[in-house]
Amino acid sequence: MLLKDIRDYQILFLGLFLVLGIGTRDWTLRPELIGVAIATSLATQLILSLVIGHWSLANDIDALAASRRVGQSPNFRSALITSLGLSLLLRADHWTTMAIAAVLAIASKFIFQVGDKHFFNPANFGIISALILTPDAWVSPGQWGEEWWYGLLFLGTGGMILQRIGRWDTTAVFFGSYSLLEAIRNF
């Protein structure tokens, strides 16, 4: 693979999906809401990284000295992935709804974590929060239609990422759980 960090592929593929969806589907996406999602996610990542980094380093003098030598800076890849996911999946009438979703999504990374790794999908948290907290948020599960080549594209790109990170087990559990719940619902 050409890119060293797998998140770069996620950003590339999500950006491709966004351009593809806008270009080939009759989506009524508002570019300003995409901009709000990206800007708010990146700003929230920066602010929370600085605040939490300063707060935790202030309690540890050795870590504070080490961070000044190394010059640690926040990594914006995860925030960009989250904002692209929000742009693809969440629809809203007002920019404030998208901003709320983005802030809560990024904040969830800092709240729901074990050993510096978040365990809850931030974009999903932001979407669910926006659906619960605002009157103008919705999702459009049928936005890709029924054309087979979209599914093939998603499976291919997702498979590349899963192969690289070795997380097929998570996908198998998700599809198994989803299939079981769907069968129960239709029974």
KEPAFI-237556 format. One record per residue: chain; x, y, z of N, C-alpha, C in turn; residue in three letters; residue number from 0. Coordinates in nm, 4 decimals, always signed. Each point is the difference from the previous one (the first is absolute). Example, Ala and Ser with C-alpha at 12.3 -4.5 7.8 and 13.67 -1.06 7.14 Angstrom:
! residues 2
> A|+1.3190|-0.5690|+0.7800|-0.0890|+0.1190|+0.0000|+0.0900|+0.1200|+0.0000|ALA|0
> A|-0.0350|+0.1050|-0.0720|+0.0820|+0.1190|+0.0060|-0.0770|+0.1090|+0.0730|SER|1
This chain:
! residues 187
> A|+0.0843|-0.1181|+0.0000|-0.0843|+0.1181|+0.0000|+0.0886|+0.1241|+0.0000|MET|0
> A|-0.0445|+0.1001|-0.0705|+0.0796|+0.1210|-0.0143|+0.0012|+0.0862|+0.1255|LEU|1
> A|-0.1148|+0.0156|+0.0632|-0.0090|+0.0832|+0.1193|+0.0348|-0.0836|+0.1227|LEU|2
> A|+0.0709|+0.0592|+0.0944|+0.0469|-0.0745|+0.1162|-0.1072|-0.0142|+0.1081|LYS|3
> A|-0.0810|+0.1021|+0.0191|-0.1034|-0.0021|+0.1032|-0.1328|-0.0407|-0.0640|ASP|4
> A|-0.0631|-0.1016|+0.0545|-0.1248|-0.0514|-0.0572|-0.1102|+0.1057|+0.0032|ILE|5
> A|+0.0094|+0.0935|+0.0938|-0.1015|+0.1056|+0.0063|+0.0045|+0.0894|-0.1230|ARG|6
> A|+0.1160|+0.0095|-0.0646|+0.0074|+0.0766|-0.1245|-0.0865|-0.0643|-0.1081|ASP|7
> A|-0.0041|-0.1330|-0.0021|-0.0874|-0.0699|-0.0946|-0.1467|+0.0224|+0.0344|TYR|8
> A|-0.0314|+0.0007|+0.1295|-0.1377|+0.0269|+0.0403|-0.0428|+0.1392|-0.0456|GLN|9
> A|+0.0862|+0.0981|+0.0182|-0.0306|+0.1365|-0.0432|-0.0183|+0.0043|-0.1509|ILE|10
> A|+0.0897|-0.0644|-0.0721|-0.0089|-0.0045|-0.1458|-0.1303|-0.0646|-0.0456|LEU|11
> A|-0.0336|-0.1154|+0.0569|-0.1203|-0.0718|-0.0424|-0.1274|+0.0740|+0.0399|PHE|12
> A|-0.0050|+0.0554|+0.1216|-0.1186|+0.0752|+0.0410|-0.0184|+0.1245|-0.0861|LEU|13
> A|+0.1108|+0.0673|-0.0315|-0.0079|+0.1146|-0.0910|-0.0493|-0.0413|-0.1374|GLY|14
> A|+0.0482|-0.1145|-0.0480|-0.0461|-0.0542|-0.1281|-0.1492|-0.0300|+0.0050|LEU|15
> A|-0.0466|-0.0615|+0.1085|-0.1424|-0.0306|+0.0126|-0.0833|+0.1279|+0.0001|PHE|16
> A|+0.0490|+0.1032|+0.0678|-0.0729|+0.1266|+0.0050|-0.0096|+0.0622|-0.1388|LEU|17
> A|+0.1111|+0.0055|-0.0718|+0.0000|+0.0550|-0.1364|-0.0861|-0.0863|-0.0917|VAL|18
> A|+0.0112|-0.1308|+0.0138|-0.0784|-0.0924|-0.0816|-0.1492|+0.0175|+0.0260|LEU|19
> A|-0.0371|+0.0096|+0.1259|-0.1407|+0.0179|+0.0349|-0.0568|+0.1311|-0.0508|GLY|20
> A|+0.0772|+0.1057|+0.0128|-0.0453|+0.1307|-0.0487|-0.0083|-0.0003|-0.1518|ILE|21
> A|+0.0969|-0.0648|-0.0649|+0.0057|+0.0023|-0.1456|-0.0960|-0.0940|-0.0700|GLY|22
> A|-0.0297|-0.1161|+0.0606|-0.0806|-0.0999|-0.0711|-0.1387|-0.0215|+0.0589|THR|23
> A|-0.0241|+0.0450|+0.1192|-0.1317|-0.0145|+0.0622|-0.0647|+0.1373|+0.0085|ARG|24
> A|-0.1277|+0.0023|+0.0167|-0.0715|+0.1274|+0.0093|-0.0065|+0.0444|+0.1461|ASP|25
> A|+0.1175|+0.0182|+0.0579|+0.0049|+0.0438|+0.1382|-0.0156|+0.1511|+0.0056|TRP|26
> A|-0.0680|+0.0443|+0.1002|-0.0144|+0.1435|+0.0203|+0.0881|+0.0428|+0.1173|THR|27
> A|+0.1265|-0.0335|-0.0093|+0.0948|+0.0399|+0.1041|+0.0316|+0.1475|-0.0131|LEU|28
> A|+0.0100|+0.0630|+0.1133|+0.0377|+0.1408|+0.0010|+0.1483|+0.0088|+0.0338|ARG|29
> A|+0.0796|+0.0565|-0.0907|+0.1454|+0.0066|+0.0225|+0.0380|+0.0681|+0.1311|PRO|30
> A|-0.0791|+0.0976|+0.0427|+0.0340|+0.0689|+0.1244|-0.0119|-0.0937|+0.1205|GLU|31
> A|-0.0909|-0.0968|-0.0050|-0.0110|-0.0947|+0.1108|+0.1185|-0.0958|+0.0032|LEU|32
> A|+0.0505|-0.0350|-0.1167|+0.1218|-0.0818|-0.0058|+0.1161|+0.0796|+0.0593|ILE|33
> A|+0.0088|+0.1272|-0.0364|+0.1041|+0.0875|+0.0550|-0.0117|+0.0152|+0.1504|GLY|34
> A|-0.1236|+0.0150|+0.0493|-0.0220|+0.0112|+0.1447|+0.0445|-0.1278|+0.0703|VAL|35
> A|-0.0347|-0.1147|-0.0556|+0.0388|-0.1278|+0.0618|+0.1518|-0.0127|+0.0076|ALA|36
> A|+0.0678|+0.0321|-0.1089|+0.1461|-0.0126|-0.0027|+0.0654|+0.1013|+0.0938|ILE|37
> A|-0.0390|+0.1272|-0.0117|+0.0615|+0.1046|+0.0827|-0.0263|-0.0229|+0.1487|ALA|38
> A|-0.1230|-0.0359|+0.0345|-0.0339|-0.0216|+0.1407|+0.0731|-0.1210|+0.0566|THR|39
> A|+0.0085|-0.1066|-0.0775|+0.0715|-0.1196|+0.0467|+0.1477|+0.0292|+0.0238|SER|40
> A|+0.0627|+0.0680|-0.0952|+0.1429|+0.0313|+0.0147|+0.0244|+0.0955|+0.1161|LEU|41
> A|-0.0863|+0.1021|+0.0144|+0.0158|+0.0957|+0.1099|-0.0212|-0.0679|+0.1350|ALA|42
> A|-0.1007|-0.0853|+0.0087|-0.0261|-0.0713|+0.1253|+0.1161|-0.0927|+0.0346|THR|43
> A|+0.0536|-0.0687|-0.1007|+0.1165|-0.0874|+0.0222|+0.1176|+0.0815|+0.0542|GLN|44
> A|+0.0263|+0.1148|-0.0605|+0.1108|+0.0848|+0.0440|-0.0213|+0.0474|+0.1431|LEU|45
> A|-0.1176|+0.0538|+0.0282|-0.0275|+0.0555|+0.1329|+0.0075|-0.1087|+0.1071|ILE|46
> A|-0.0673|-0.1121|-0.0235|+0.0008|-0.1058|+0.1015|+0.1377|-0.0636|+0.0151|LEU|47
> A|+0.0746|-0.0118|-0.1083|+0.1366|-0.0531|+0.0099|+0.0870|+0.0907|+0.0852|SER|48
> A|-0.0113|+0.1302|-0.0227|+0.0803|+0.0953|+0.0772|-0.0422|+0.0037|+0.1460|LEU|49
> A|-0.1315|+0.0050|+0.0248|-0.0493|+0.0084|+0.1375|+0.0343|-0.1269|+0.0776|VAL|50
> A|-0.0306|-0.1142|-0.0566|+0.0256|-0.1258|+0.0704|+0.1496|-0.0266|+0.0088|ILE|51
> A|+0.0731|+0.0329|-0.1052|+0.1450|-0.0163|+0.0036|+0.0634|+0.0869|+0.1067|GLY|52
> A|-0.0440|+0.1247|+0.0097|+0.0538|+0.0912|+0.1010|-0.0394|-0.0460|+0.1401|HIS|53
> A|-0.1248|-0.0415|+0.0152|-0.0495|-0.0438|+0.1295|+0.0750|-0.1232|+0.0485|TRP|54
> A|+0.0196|-0.0990|-0.0882|+0.0685|-0.1222|+0.0429|+0.1495|+0.0234|+0.0186|SER|55
> A|+0.0594|+0.0861|-0.0824|+0.1430|+0.0272|+0.0141|+0.0300|+0.0847|+0.1227|LEU|56
> A|-0.0945|+0.0862|+0.0380|+0.0210|+0.0842|+0.1172|+0.0115|-0.0850|+0.1259|ALA|57
> A|-0.0588|-0.1183|-0.0017|+0.0066|-0.0895|+0.1151|+0.1257|-0.0858|+0.0006|ASN|58
> A|+0.0783|+0.0057|-0.1074|+0.1192|-0.0845|-0.0114|+0.1144|+0.0848|-0.0560|ASP|59
> A|+0.0880|+0.0474|+0.0858|+0.1082|+0.0904|-0.0396|+0.0924|-0.0655|-0.1024|ILE|60
> A|+0.0322|-0.1285|+0.0166|+0.0876|-0.0689|-0.0959|-0.0639|-0.0069|-0.1381|ASP|61
> A|-0.1291|-0.0293|-0.0043|-0.0698|-0.0071|-0.1289|-0.0062|+0.1384|-0.0640|ALA|62
> A|-0.0153|+0.1042|+0.0820|-0.0037|+0.1363|-0.0524|+0.1327|+0.0358|-0.0660|LEU|63
> A|+0.1087|-0.0336|+0.0648|+0.1318|+0.0285|-0.0578|+0.0215|-0.0799|-0.1284|ALA|64
> A|-0.0419|-0.1252|-0.0012|+0.0162|-0.0840|-0.1196|-0.0833|+0.0528|-0.1161|ALA|65
> A|-0.1208|+0.0474|+0.0285|-0.0860|+0.0485|-0.1083|+0.0564|+0.1275|-0.0621|SER|66
> A|+0.0665|+0.0806|+0.0793|+0.0594|+0.1227|-0.0548|+0.1186|-0.0326|-0.0893|ARG|67
> A|+0.0733|-0.1066|+0.0351|+0.1124|-0.0410|-0.0846|-0.0496|-0.0589|-0.1312|ARG|68
> A|-0.1009|-0.0847|+0.0072|-0.0483|-0.0698|-0.1185|-0.0849|+0.0917|-0.0867|VAL|69
> A|-0.0738|+0.0924|+0.0599|-0.0873|+0.0885|-0.0759|-0.1230|-0.0722|-0.0518|GLY|70
> A|-0.0698|-0.0702|+0.0887|-0.1177|-0.0756|-0.0398|-0.1079|+0.0926|-0.0536|GLN|71
> A|-0.0647|-0.0431|-0.1070|-0.1121|+0.0752|-0.0549|-0.1157|-0.0961|-0.0217|SER|72
> A|-0.1221|+0.0518|+0.0036|-0.1154|-0.0881|-0.0171|-0.0047|-0.0593|-0.1403|PRO|73
> A|-0.0486|-0.1221|-0.0095|-0.0155|-0.0663|-0.1287|-0.1425|+0.0239|-0.0481|ASN|74
> A|-0.0133|+0.0584|-0.1164|-0.1309|+0.0385|-0.0507|-0.0628|-0.1053|-0.0911|PHE|75
> A|+0.0670|-0.1112|-0.0234|-0.0549|-0.1012|-0.0919|-0.1338|-0.0537|+0.0488|ARG|76
> A|-0.0054|-0.0374|+0.1268|-0.1225|-0.0571|+0.0549|-0.1152|+0.1004|-0.0063|SER|77
> A|+0.0291|+0.1264|+0.0289|-0.1041|+0.1031|-0.0069|-0.0493|+0.0187|-0.1429|ALA|78
> A|+0.0901|-0.0070|-0.0964|-0.0400|+0.0134|-0.1402|-0.0838|-0.1201|-0.0437|LEU|79
> A|+0.0369|-0.1194|+0.0432|-0.0788|-0.1198|-0.0303|-0.1405|+0.0144|+0.0584|ILE|80
> A|-0.0083|+0.0457|+0.1244|-0.1297|+0.0189|+0.0645|-0.0838|+0.1025|-0.0744|THR|81
> A|+0.0609|+0.1119|-0.0393|-0.0765|+0.1047|-0.0696|-0.0480|-0.0466|-0.1368|SER|82
> A|+0.0807|-0.0781|-0.0700|-0.0437|-0.0534|-0.1293|-0.1129|-0.1009|+0.0192|LEU|83
> A|+0.0091|-0.0807|+0.1056|-0.1085|-0.0929|+0.0314|-0.1292|+0.0728|+0.0314|GLY|84
> A|+0.0091|+0.1074|+0.0777|-0.1187|+0.0808|+0.0291|-0.0577|+0.0601|-0.1278|LEU|85
> A|+0.0865|+0.0485|-0.0870|-0.0452|+0.0610|-0.1254|-0.0701|-0.1015|-0.0897|SER|86
> A|+0.0463|-0.1236|+0.0027|-0.0611|-0.1052|-0.0817|-0.1330|-0.0492|+0.0560|LEU|87
> A|-0.0119|-0.0076|+0.1308|-0.1136|-0.0690|+0.0605|-0.1067|+0.0897|+0.0605|LEU|88
> A|+0.0372|+0.1166|+0.0495|-0.0944|+0.0850|+0.0727|-0.0518|+0.1121|-0.0888|LEU|89
> A|-0.1284|+0.0233|+0.0072|-0.0624|+0.1125|-0.0706|-0.0604|+0.0923|+0.1049|ARG|90
> A|+0.0056|+0.1293|-0.0262|-0.0528|+0.0985|+0.0940|-0.0477|+0.1227|-0.0762|ALA|91
> A|-0.0931|+0.0707|+0.0611|-0.0501|+0.1235|-0.0601|+0.0830|+0.1211|+0.0416|ASP|92
> A|+0.0611|-0.0069|+0.1171|+0.0737|+0.1147|+0.0534|+0.1459|-0.0373|+0.0260|HIS|93
> A|+0.0872|+0.0975|-0.0161|+0.1426|-0.0237|+0.0211|+0.0297|-0.0330|+0.1457|TRP|94
> A|-0.0828|+0.0532|+0.0920|+0.0248|-0.0261|+0.1416|-0.0159|-0.1486|+0.0333|THR|95
> A|-0.0899|-0.0669|-0.0692|-0.0185|-0.1435|+0.0226|+0.1254|-0.0768|-0.0386|THR|96
> A|+0.0580|+0.0351|-0.1131|+0.1229|-0.0669|-0.0436|+0.1145|+0.0322|+0.0963|MET|97
> A|+0.0047|+0.1231|+0.0492|+0.1046|+0.0381|+0.0954|-0.0152|-0.0777|+0.1310|ALA|98
> A|-0.1229|-0.0142|+0.0475|-0.0246|-0.0777|+0.1225|+0.0450|-0.1443|-0.0193|ILE|99
> A|-0.0366|-0.0581|-0.1135|+0.0391|-0.1386|-0.0285|+0.1519|-0.0137|-0.0029|ALA|100
> A|+0.0683|+0.0951|-0.0622|+0.1460|-0.0066|-0.0114|+0.0672|+0.0159|+0.1365|ALA|101
> A|-0.0447|+0.0965|+0.0791|+0.0595|+0.0217|+0.1323|-0.0186|-0.1236|+0.0875|VAL|102
> A|-0.1218|-0.0532|+0.0030|-0.0257|-0.1168|+0.0841|+0.0731|-0.1239|-0.0510|LEU|103
> A|+0.0124|-0.0123|-0.1313|+0.0730|-0.1139|-0.0568|+0.1461|+0.0028|+0.0431|ALA|104
> A|+0.0644|+0.1143|-0.0159|+0.1417|+0.0102|+0.0364|+0.0176|-0.0086|+0.1512|ILE|105
> A|-0.0900|+0.0625|+0.0755|+0.0093|-0.0075|+0.1463|-0.0129|-0.1442|+0.0481|ALA|106
> A|-0.0813|-0.0797|-0.0696|-0.0174|-0.1397|+0.0418|+0.1309|-0.0781|-0.0080|SER|107
> A|+0.0896|+0.0400|-0.0910|+0.1306|-0.0666|-0.0087|+0.0803|+0.0182|+0.1278|LYS|108
> A|-0.0164|+0.1140|+0.0633|+0.0749|+0.0307|+0.1209|-0.0691|-0.0554|+0.1248|PHE|109
> A|-0.1314|-0.0200|-0.0085|-0.0758|-0.0485|+0.1152|-0.0023|-0.1524|+0.0048|ILE|110
> A|-0.0344|-0.0627|-0.1113|-0.0148|-0.1458|-0.0054|+0.1286|-0.0638|-0.0510|PHE|111
> A|+0.0978|-0.0130|+0.0893|+0.1270|-0.0588|-0.0407|+0.0582|-0.0865|+0.1107|GLN|112
> A|+0.0785|-0.0949|-0.0445|+0.0741|-0.0868|+0.0907|+0.1421|-0.0048|-0.0533|VAL|113
> A|+0.0937|+0.0408|+0.0829|+0.1404|-0.0035|-0.0410|+0.0292|+0.0863|-0.1216|GLY|114
> A|-0.0507|+0.1197|-0.0043|+0.0207|+0.0949|-0.1097|-0.0584|-0.0452|-0.1334|ASP|115
> A|-0.0928|-0.0934|+0.0003|-0.0689|-0.0450|-0.1216|-0.1499|+0.0123|+0.0233|LYS|116
> A|-0.0687|+0.0687|-0.0910|-0.1450|+0.0090|+0.0157|-0.0636|-0.1307|-0.0446|HIS|117
> A|-0.1073|-0.0391|+0.0701|-0.0620|-0.1290|-0.0284|-0.1386|+0.0142|-0.0610|PHE|118
> A|-0.0462|+0.1216|-0.0183|-0.1310|+0.0237|-0.0602|+0.0224|+0.0796|-0.1272|PHE|119
> A|-0.0697|-0.0345|-0.1067|+0.0168|+0.0707|-0.1265|-0.0455|+0.1449|+0.0166|ASN|120
> A|+0.0911|+0.0969|-0.0140|-0.0355|+0.1398|+0.0244|-0.1091|+0.0530|-0.0931|PRO|121
> A|+0.0059|-0.0338|-0.1277|-0.1020|+0.0490|-0.0935|-0.1373|-0.0541|+0.0380|ALA|122
> A|-0.0067|-0.1271|+0.0372|-0.1283|-0.0567|+0.0422|-0.0523|+0.0700|+0.1244|ASN|123
> A|+0.0899|+0.0294|+0.0941|-0.0412|+0.0715|+0.1208|-0.0549|+0.1376|-0.0361|PHE|124
> A|+0.0679|+0.0716|-0.0897|-0.0468|+0.1318|-0.0423|-0.1344|-0.0061|-0.0703|GLY|125
> A|-0.0180|-0.1004|-0.0848|-0.1267|-0.0150|-0.0723|-0.1137|-0.0300|+0.0966|ILE|126
> A|+0.0209|-0.0958|+0.0892|-0.1043|-0.0355|+0.0965|-0.0320|+0.1191|+0.0893|ILE|127
> A|+0.1021|+0.0727|+0.0441|-0.0215|+0.1181|+0.0837|-0.0816|+0.1053|-0.0734|SER|128
> A|+0.0335|+0.0260|-0.1262|-0.0741|+0.0997|-0.0777|-0.1446|-0.0437|-0.0213|ALA|129
> A|-0.0218|-0.1278|-0.0243|-0.1364|-0.0500|-0.0191|-0.0832|+0.0156|+0.1269|LEU|130
> A|+0.0632|-0.0196|+0.1152|-0.0714|+0.0091|+0.1272|-0.0183|+0.1449|+0.0446|ILE|131
> A|+0.1033|+0.0824|-0.0177|+0.0002|+0.1345|+0.0581|-0.0568|+0.1102|-0.0895|LEU|132
> A|-0.0117|-0.0238|-0.1286|-0.0454|+0.1063|-0.0902|-0.1219|-0.0454|-0.0802|THR|133
> A|-0.0853|+0.0949|-0.0385|-0.1202|-0.0371|-0.0756|+0.0217|-0.0112|-0.1508|PRO|134
> A|+0.1144|+0.0413|-0.0493|+0.0178|+0.0076|-0.1459|+0.1071|-0.0934|-0.0552|ASP|135
> A|+0.0401|-0.0991|+0.0761|+0.1010|-0.0956|-0.0476|-0.0691|-0.1275|-0.0469|ALA|136
> A|+0.0543|-0.0587|-0.1063|-0.0508|-0.1280|-0.0486|+0.1087|-0.0708|-0.0779|TRP|137
> A|-0.0213|-0.1293|-0.0210|+0.0900|-0.0790|-0.0834|-0.0804|-0.0524|-0.1182|VAL|138
> A|+0.0696|-0.0286|-0.1074|-0.0652|-0.0473|-0.1216|+0.0642|-0.1321|-0.0417|SER|139
> A|-0.0462|-0.1119|+0.0581|+0.0664|-0.1275|-0.0258|-0.0081|-0.0470|-0.1451|PRO|140
> A|-0.0968|+0.0461|-0.0759|-0.0125|-0.0435|-0.1389|+0.0653|+0.0925|-0.1000|GLY|141
> A|+0.0886|+0.0874|+0.0468|+0.0562|+0.1037|-0.0867|+0.0856|-0.0541|-0.1135|GLN|142
> A|+0.0497|-0.1224|+0.0112|+0.0843|-0.0568|-0.1051|-0.0803|-0.0787|-0.1026|TRP|143
> A|-0.1287|-0.0178|+0.0240|-0.0821|-0.0716|-0.0973|+0.0269|-0.1494|+0.0024|GLY|144
> A|-0.0256|-0.0656|-0.1120|+0.0129|-0.1455|-0.0070|+0.0997|-0.0457|-0.1055|GLU|145
> A|+0.0864|+0.0878|-0.0441|+0.0975|-0.0379|-0.1022|+0.1109|-0.0836|+0.0639|GLU|146
> A|+0.0320|-0.1124|-0.0628|+0.0921|-0.0984|+0.0555|+0.1435|+0.0499|+0.0072|TRP|147
> A|+0.0399|+0.0878|-0.0898|+0.1408|+0.0378|-0.0034|+0.0391|+0.0873|+0.1188|TRP|148
> A|-0.0980|+0.0713|+0.0607|+0.0319|+0.0729|+0.1233|+0.0390|-0.0991|+0.1097|TYR|149
> A|-0.0793|-0.1041|+0.0154|+0.0304|-0.1024|+0.0999|+0.1350|-0.0647|-0.0231|GLY|150
> A|+0.0301|-0.0275|-0.1257|+0.1292|-0.0589|-0.0345|+0.1144|+0.0959|+0.0356|LEU|151
> A|-0.0180|+0.1277|-0.0279|+0.1008|+0.1008|+0.0342|+0.0199|+0.0079|+0.1513|LEU|152
> A|-0.1107|+0.0023|+0.0753|+0.0095|+0.0088|+0.1454|+0.0658|-0.1245|+0.0591|PHE|153
> A|-0.0385|-0.1167|-0.0494|+0.0611|-0.1239|+0.0492|+0.1488|-0.0062|-0.0330|LEU|154
> A|+0.0360|+0.0440|-0.1198|+0.1407|-0.0031|-0.0400|+0.0868|+0.0938|+0.0819|GLY|155
> A|-0.0441|+0.1238|+0.0157|+0.0799|+0.0963|+0.0764|+0.0001|-0.0345|+0.1487|THR|156
> A|-0.1157|-0.0399|+0.0521|-0.0061|-0.0417|+0.1400|+0.0849|-0.1231|+0.0257|GLY|157
> A|-0.0025|-0.0934|-0.0947|+0.0819|-0.1202|+0.0123|+0.1483|+0.0306|+0.0013|GLY|158
> A|+0.0417|+0.0973|-0.0814|+0.1416|+0.0407|+0.0006|+0.0418|+0.0503|+0.1376|MET|159
> A|-0.0841|+0.0831|+0.0587|+0.0324|+0.0568|+0.1309|-0.0019|-0.1090|+0.1068|ILE|160
> A|-0.1039|-0.0846|-0.0021|-0.0085|-0.1068|+0.0998|+0.1158|-0.0981|-0.0113|LEU|161
> A|+0.0418|-0.0297|-0.1206|+0.1139|-0.0903|-0.0197|+0.1266|+0.0607|+0.0595|GLN|162
> A|+0.0161|+0.1288|-0.0200|+0.1201|+0.0687|+0.0488|+0.0053|+0.0045|+0.1533|ARG|163
> A|-0.1153|+0.0269|+0.0622|+0.0005|+0.0110|+0.1463|-0.0332|-0.1313|+0.0696|ILE|164
> A|-0.0454|-0.0992|-0.0764|-0.0282|-0.1309|+0.0580|-0.1194|-0.0024|+0.0929|GLY|165
> A|-0.1093|+0.0671|-0.0362|-0.1179|+0.0065|+0.0864|-0.1232|-0.0626|-0.0645|ARG|166
> A|+0.0171|-0.1099|-0.0697|-0.1138|-0.0682|-0.0618|-0.0972|-0.0509|+0.1057|TRP|167
> A|+0.0508|-0.0294|+0.1202|-0.0864|-0.0523|+0.1056|-0.1099|+0.0989|+0.0371|ASP|168
> A|+0.0343|+0.1279|+0.0077|-0.0981|+0.1027|+0.0325|-0.1094|+0.0052|-0.1056|THR|169
> A|+0.0389|-0.0077|-0.1255|-0.0961|+0.0040|-0.1094|-0.0901|-0.1228|+0.0030|THR|170
> A|+0.0569|-0.1163|+0.0261|-0.0791|-0.1230|+0.0061|-0.1023|+0.0063|+0.1135|ALA|171
> A|+0.0414|+0.0517|+0.1163|-0.0919|+0.0133|+0.1130|-0.1105|+0.0992|-0.0336|VAL|172
> A|+0.0346|+0.1116|-0.0635|-0.1011|+0.0990|-0.0379|-0.1029|-0.0609|-0.0944|PHE|173
> A|+0.0466|-0.0624|-0.1084|-0.0932|-0.0572|-0.0973|-0.0813|-0.1145|+0.0602|PHE|174
> A|+0.0613|-0.0793|+0.0855|-0.0736|-0.1069|+0.0671|-0.1085|+0.0549|+0.0909|GLY|175
> A|+0.0341|+0.1011|+0.0802|-0.0976|+0.0628|+0.0895|-0.1114|+0.0673|-0.0788|SER|176
> A|+0.0380|+0.0709|-0.1044|-0.0991|+0.0687|-0.0832|-0.0955|-0.1007|-0.0638|TYR|177
> A|+0.0542|-0.1089|-0.0522|-0.0832|-0.1032|-0.0631|-0.0951|-0.0628|+0.1012|SER|178
> A|+0.0497|-0.0280|+0.1193|-0.0834|-0.0574|+0.1046|-0.1129|+0.0957|+0.0386|LEU|179
> A|+0.0330|+0.1261|+0.0224|-0.1025|+0.0984|+0.0367|-0.1015|+0.0192|-0.1123|LEU|180
> A|+0.0466|-0.0003|-0.1233|-0.0904|+0.0134|-0.1149|-0.0926|-0.1211|-0.0089|GLU|181
> A|+0.0529|-0.1195|+0.0248|-0.0823|-0.1212|-0.0029|-0.1049|+0.0028|+0.1110|ALA|182
> A|+0.0394|+0.0444|+0.1188|-0.0947|+0.0110|+0.1116|-0.1087|+0.1013|-0.0331|ILE|183
> A|+0.0384|+0.1109|-0.0568|-0.0958|+0.1051|-0.0349|-0.1011|-0.0482|-0.1040|ARG|184
> A|+0.0456|-0.0777|-0.0957|-0.0876|-0.0454|-0.1079|-0.0761|-0.1277|+0.0340|ASN|185
> A|+0.0284|-0.0592|+0.1150|-0.0654|-0.1241|+0.0380|-0.1339|+0.0290|+0.0533|PHE|186
